[in-house]
C-alpha cells in the first residue's frame, strides 16, 4: 500500500476546505484527511467520522470545494455504506 504524500497542494486544499466552510475550523485534522485523499487521487475515502466527513450535509460542500480547486473528490462513505448491497 503506497504512502500518501502531504504537499503544498494538500495544504492549500485543506485550508480551502476550512475557508469555504466545507469543514469547521476546529476540524483541521479532518480537512487534511480529506485533502490528502483528494490530492493523491484516492477513489474511496472510508471513515467512521460522521460528524464532519461522512456527513450528508458536509459532503456536498466538501465535493464542491474540491471541484472548484480542480480535483475530483473521492466517494466518501463509512465502511458499512460501502458494503451495502
C-alpha positions, 0 to 999 in steps of 0.5 A: 500500500503506497504512502500518501504524500502531504504537499503544498497542494494538500495544504492549500486544499485543506485550508480551502476546505476550512475557508469555504466552510466545507469543514469547521475550523476546529476540524483541521485534522479532518480537512487534511484527511480529506485533502490528502485523499483528494490530492493523491487521487484516492477513489474511496475515502472510508471513515467512521467520522460522521460528524464532519466527513461522512456527513450528508450535509458536509459532503456536498460542500466538501465535493464542491470545494474540491471541484472548484480547486480542480480535483475530483473528490473521492466517494466518501462513505463509512465502511458499512455504506460501502458494503451495502448491497 
